[in-house]
C-alpha cells in the first residue's frame, strides 16, 4: 500500500516540479542585463532609485493610477488652453478670470454679430463696419478681422454692444478669455 501511494505522489509532483523549472528557465533566459552603463551620473536601474538627479531622454513620463493618467509634460505647458466663455464671466477682465481658475491669460478674443441690420446694403458690409468698430473703438485691441478680433487680457469678457447708427446697425461681440 505504501509503495502505490509513493508512486502516485511522485507522478503528481513530477509535472509541478517540471513546470516550475521550465518557467524559471524561461524567465531567466528572457531577462537580459543592460548593455551599457547609465549616462552621465545616473544611478543603475531602476531609474526611480538613488539620491542623484536623473534625466530620461526620449518620450514623456506618465503615471496611470486607476485610469487617471498624469504626465510630466503637463508641468511644462503641455496642457491645452482653457477657454472661459460662460455668461458667469460677464464683466471680468481676461486676466482676472484666468487667475481665478489658476491660469494665466494669453489673450481675449471676440466674435462679432450684427443685431439690427436694417438699411445696410448687405450683411457682409455691416459685419465689416462692426469689425472695424471693435478693432478701433475698444481698448486693448491688437489685431482686427471679421468675426474674430484679438484683444489684450485687460479687455472685459461677455457681451459688449453698441449702436453705430441708432436703430440701424447694432453691433454685438462676445468676448472670451484664452487661458494657459
BELCORPE-V382596 format. One record per pair of residues at least 6 apart in sequence whose ideal C-beta (glycine too) atoms are under 7 Angstrom apart, sorted by the first residue. I is the first residue (numbers start at 1). J is the second residue. Records with the same first field share a line. If there is no record, write none. Layout:
I=J + J
This chain:
34=45
38=44
41=52
42=52 + 54
43=49 + 50 + 52 + 54
47=54 + 56
60=71 + 72 + 73
61=71 + 72
62=69 + 70 + 71
63=70
71=78
77=180
81=106 + 178 + 179 + 180
82=101 + 103 + 179
83=176 + 178
84=97 + 98 + 157 + 176 + 177 + 179
85=176
87=158
89=97 + 157 + 158
90=157 + 158 + 159
91=156 + 158
92=156 + 157
93=153 + 154 + 155 + 156
94=105 + 108 + 153 + 155 + 157 + 177
95=105 + 153 + 154
97=157 + 177
98=104 + 105 + 177 + 179
101=179
103=179 + 180
104=179 + 180
105=153 + 177 + 179
106=178 + 179 + 180
107=150 + 151 + 153 + 178
108=151 + 152 + 153 + 155 + 157 + 175 + 176 + 177
109=148 + 149 + 150 + 176 + 178
110=134 + 149 + 151 + 173 + 174 + 175
111=147 + 148 + 173 + 174
112=127 + 130 + 131 + 134 + 147 + 171 + 173
113=172 + 173
114=123 + 126 + 127 + 130 + 169 + 171
115=170 + 172
116=167 + 168 + 169 + 170
117=123 + 126 + 169
118=168
119=168
120=126 + 169
126=169
127=146
128=146
129=164 + 169
130=171
131=144 + 145 + 146 + 149
133=162 + 164 + 171
134=141 + 144 + 149 + 171 + 173
135=141 + 144 + 149
138=155
140=151 + 152 + 154 + 155
141=149 + 151
142=150 + 151 + 152
143=149 + 150
155=175
156=175
157=175 + 176 + 177
158=175
159=172 + 174
160=173 + 175
161=170 + 172
162=171
163=170
164=171
